[in-house]
């Protein structure tokens, strides 16, 4: 008879093996069209909206990075919308008006209202947004636009990297984002992108005109936009070498708040777009969306199982301590290799980890992030499963309790990160 | 194909690809299962090898004992043998506790292990009587049929004592094991319940605490450590 834990590990191994093989084969299938060449002459009018709320410390760097884009300046419109900041954001942005940047100020109404104000002020063919805590690579825009040659394509996503990862929380995110670069590319190859990230996703403006502007969308308008484009049977592409650097939360609390917002946004938007689970949506409806939900379920079950196991081993330690009348320092620490239960489950676990390493290597290659990745990967493997399960648990409990998620801005962007 | 899926759409479901990936996954998965199973059977044979080594060691010791009969009490070291016995015992416990291992092989090895233990015990007794040695000996009768809630605790106490007093000999026997030699000992000592502990021929039925056992053993154990 198999124990519950063995069944659980077998399921995890099977699902992750399947997924990994699936995407590695997808990569091999498309090995010749992972990136697209730039257009040397074609330069359509592009507008980038920078919505900001209390981002005085990063907004200048964000605008500078836009001004540094390798793109004809007269074809690039930059609109900064200050969503009622209470700090010097507006003042800082205003200084860029002399360089052709348009700056607007409005009463605080949420990110989507700032984006919509920007949308209403432009006549550009393509519009994008760039969060005021992110910076673009000069080549990014030129590498993204060629994907719009296909009229079916309504949005192109970039590759996100964590900017200047210093704290261990940021270094874990760096691995997560590098893996994200790989998966986003793979998802785009099977028409399954379900989020067009706030930092520098570019849209065809006509989509907004036909199907409406940004919505509040449970504070995750980037997930809603992607799902909306998909349900209208348009395509979302990914330009894997269009790099955008974003400041990752540096403290556990900031990261927790960010994830609470993301995951509850994913959950609620998925419920709003539940028709996406359909044959009409192909890979997205039949594979990737169900896979996301299955993974979350497996993770939460594993979380409780690990918690139970941890409690059990604490209890066993207590039983031992009580039996030996708490003279526990004589505990026999010698280890017999024979007792290492090398069985099917352990081998499957090892195979899963090895495949994970292979994915990381591919991801590091794609993202051109190879330095010091191994150490970060070890931290990632140890910590991320727990963190992910914990965040999802909080989100599910809050959703069941119908608790509203609020936007909590990052409080701690240190000068060190920005240097 | 749904109407929305025109050719070239990346969303198109490629059934062949899904099936191919499934086949590959099943192959790798099955390979993992096979390797796991072969490791498990390799373990059984390594236990058997250990049993063989032990048999040879015991024989060697007895021959040594026979040869040195004129002066039997010199130069006989049973320490390494005893450690091997412990290793084998804990490995057997481990295999027994793992589901899927409670097969005939393990039971047979356990039978054999008990006999080796008895032989060792008799050997020590002989040393004690013929060579005037004072080796402290504990016999421990347990049951793992679920009818002995205190056996786990008793096991903890005994392995604690084993670690604390290296000279102490502990032999544990499954009360439910059927073999004539064990039955004879059980009848001789009148073992009724588990746990039961026998210290130098005195029988103590029921759970015995660490402090009680230490009190019983203390003097002679420390004495022995001094002479060593």
Interface residues (C-beta under 8 A of the other chain):
Chain A: X1 X2 X3 X13 X14 X17 X18 X21 X22 X25 X29 X152 X188 X189 X190 X191 X192 X233 X235 X279 X280 X281 X282 X283 X284 X286 X287 X319 X320 X322 X323 X324 X325 X327 X330 X332 X336 X338 X339 X341 X342 X343 X344 X345 X346 X347 X348 X351
Chain B: X2 X3 X4 X5 X9 X10 X11 X12 X13 X17 X18 X20 X21 X22 X24 X25 X28 X29 X32 X33 X35 X36 X37 X39 X40 X43 X46 X87 X90 X91 X94 X98 X99 X100 X152 X153 X154 X156 X157 X159 X160 X163 X164 X209 X210 X211
